[in-house]
């Protein structure tokens, strides 16, 4: 006589694993939204830190639009909105960057946006100098807290070409030439 075995079949095990994966995906999505809400207070002084705390090694973009740049939202690499209804500006800001020679250039954004800031997968953000309400906020690409300056001249003197980290491999190789 054959003994009857009560083991799980392969199909039953695959169904359990699939259900666990679905539950994990749902929980991770809601955790991501909660971590963005709790990433810190979303204001200009701590904007880079809030974005870095929210990012957790993934690409995020803060995009602001509207007549006076009052509608800001955070989107992921797929363009899906993760966090909305952020108000950072009461008037459109001016944004600049230092080119590789240390000259200040105005940042250009798509026509429907008045401000953007990106967080890359490596934890770096796009360097920027943002003028808003007479103050200048200098955001560094990595490992430095944003600085606030009272004048554009003070902000310009903060530029150190040795601190510039290329964001794209093409920039790095061009600097080696």
N, C-alpha and C positions, 0 to 999 in steps of 0.2 A: 504494500500500500504506500502511496505517495503521501508525504507530509505536506500539509497546506502551509504555505509561507504567507505572512501578513506584511510584506514589505511594500513601500511606496513604489509606484511605477515611475518611469522617467517623465511621462506626460504630467503626472500629478506634481512632481517636483518643479518642472518648468512653469506650471501655472502659479505655484506659490512664489517662485522667484520673480515672475512677471508682475504679480500683484504687489510684491514688496517694492519693486522698481517704480511702479506707478505712485504708490504712497510716498516714497522718498521724493519723487519729482514734485509732487504737490506741496509737500512740507518744505522743501528747499526753496521753492518759488515764494512762498509766503514769508519764509525766514529772510530772504533777500530783500523783500519790500520793508520788513520790519527793521532790518539792519540799516537801510537807507534812511528811514525816518529817525532812527536813533544815532545816526552817524555823527551827529553833532549839530549845533545850531548853524543853519545855513545863512551866514552873513559874510560880507566881503572880507572881514579880518581873518576868518578861519575857513574860507571857501576851499582852499587847497587841501586842508586837513580833513574837512568833511567829505570831500570827494575821494581822498585816499582811504579813509576809514570805510567808506561805502563800497569801494571797488573790489577789495580782496582779490588781487591778481587777475582782474578782468578789465576789458576795455569799457569805459563809460564816457559819455559826452554830456556836458551841461550845455544846454542851448536855451538862449533867451530871445524872445521875439515880442512883437507888439509895438504900439505907437510910441510908448515911452520905455520900452524894454522891460515891462513889468511881469511878463509871463515867462517864467523859467521852468524847465523840466529836465530830468535826467533820463537819457536813453541808453540802451546797451548796444552791443555790436550789431545786432540784428535790426536796430532802429525801433525796438519795442520800448514804449514808455514805461519807466520803472517808478518814477516819482514825479508828480506834477504839482502845480500851484505853488511854486516857490517864488517869492518876491524878493529880489536882491537890489533892484534899482528903482528909483523914482523918476529918473531921467536917463536918457541913453548915455552909456559910458563911452569913453574913448579908450581904445586898447592899442598897445604898442608892443613891439618885441625888439630885442637887440640882434642885429644881423651878425655874421661871423666876424665882421671888422669892428664891431662895437657901436655902429650907428643905429639910432633909433628909427624904426620904420613902423608905420601904422598897420595894424592887423586888418585884413580884409575878410569879411564874412559873407556867406551867401546872402542874396538880396532879401530873403525873408527873415533874417536873423540880425540882431544888433550885438550879440556877444556869444562866444563859445569858449569852452575850456574842455580839453580832453585829458582823460586819465588812461595811460597806456598799460598794457598787460604787465610790464616790468615795474609798475608803481610810480613811474615818472609822469609828471604833468607837462603840458606845453608851457614853456616859460612865457610870462606876459607881464606887462606893466599896464595897470588899469587906472584911469583917471575917473574919479567920481566925486562930485561935491567938493572939489578943491583939494582932495587928497589923492595920493598916488600909491597904489597897492602893487608891490613887486612880488610876483609868484615865481619861485625857483623850480627847476625841473625835478630835483630830488633832494631829500634829506635836509632841507633847510626850511625853516618857518618863514612865512610871508612877512615882508617888512612894509611899513607904512611911512611915507615921506610927505612932508608938507609942500615941497616944490618939485618941479620937474628937474631942476638942476641937481638937487640932492639925490634924486632917483638915478640920474645919469652917472653920478660919481660912484654909485654902488656897483657899476658894471665891472666885472673882473673877467677877462677873456679866458683865464685858466679854469673858471668855474663852469664854462659852457660845455655841456655834454651833448654830443650829436644825437638827434632823435632817430635819424634814419641812417642806414648803412651807407647810402650814397653821400651824405654829408661827411661821414667819417672818412671815407676814402678820398673825397675831394680835399679835405684838410691835410691829408698826408702828401699830396702832390706839391 
